[in-house]
Amino acid sequence: MNRRIPLGSFVTLGQQLHYLANPDVQPVQTYFQEVEKFLASLIECELPKTHHVAQSLANIDTIPCTPHTKLIVSEGVSHCKAVVGPVERSLYQEASEKEVAAIISGAVSQELRNLPTRLTLNDTQSRLRDETILCIESGAHRAASVMGWNLAYDVIRQWVFDKRLVDFNTSLATHTKATGQPRYDPIADYEDFFKGEPSEATVIETCFLAQIIKGALRDNLRQHLRRRNDYAHRSFTQPTAAQANAYIHDLLDIITSPPFK
C-alpha cells in the first residue's frame, strides 16, 4: 500500500461486491453502474490483481432483463454470479496479502501539521513532512525521528544552496587533503549534495566556518545529528512518541527561525 487509504473505502468495496454477487431482481442499468463503481474502488484500494480479473465484469455487454421494468431475470442472475465468482475469490486472496496499520492522527503535533503555513516547502520537503507524519501516526517513532531530521536538514541545505552558496563553497575549499588539494569539489548543482561527500557533519561545520550559522546553532545541530544517528543505526535507543515529537519539535524551531526564515 503506497498511500493513505480511508478504512471506509474498503467497507464500501465490500458492500459493492455483495451487491454484484446478489443481482436478484435489480435494474440492469443500476447493475452496470455498480460495476463501474466497483472497478473504481479496486483502484482506490490498490488491488491491481483483482482489478485485472474484474475486467470480465466490464466486458459484459448485455444482461437478460424484463422488458418494462428492466429487472434482471434468473438467467441474467446466474450469468452475473458466474462472472463475479472469480472476482470474489481474487479479492479475498489479494486482500489476505495486505496488512493495515492503525493510524493515530492525534499523535502528531500541530507544529508539524501546520508547518506549510509557517514555511514554504518544495515537493521533496512536502513528501518528507508527509512521511514523518505517517511514521508518527503509525507508531514508528524511530523512523519518524530519522525522517524529521531528513526534513529539517533538507530545508537547511536548500536554504544554504539558494542564499549562501558562494560563502559555503569558499569555506568548503578550506577542507584539504594531505597534499593541500581541496578534499571536496565545490557544490554546483543541488544534487551534488547527494553524493555522500561532504557529509552532513561536514556541511554543518562548513556553514559555521562560513559564518552562515553561529556556534550555538552548530552545536545544536550536531547534537540532533548524533541523536539521528543513534536512531538510524542499530542500537537499543528506541524513542517514545513524546521523545520523537520533542525531537522533531526542536528541529522545527530551528528551521522556522533565523537565519533560515
Secondary structure, DSSP 8 states (H G I E B T S, - for coil): --S---HHHHHHHHHHHHHHH--TT-BHHHHHHHHHHHHHHHHHTT-HHHHHHTHHHHT-----B-TTT-BB-HHHHHHHHHHHHHHHHHHHHHHHT-------GGGS-HHHHTHHHHS---HHHHHHHHHHHHHHHTT-HHHHHHHHHHHHHHHHHHHHHHHSHHHHHHHHTT-B-TTSSBSS----SGGGGGGS-S-HHHHHHHHHHTTSS-HHHHHHHHHHHHHHHHHHSSSS----HHHHHHHHHHHHHHHTSTT--
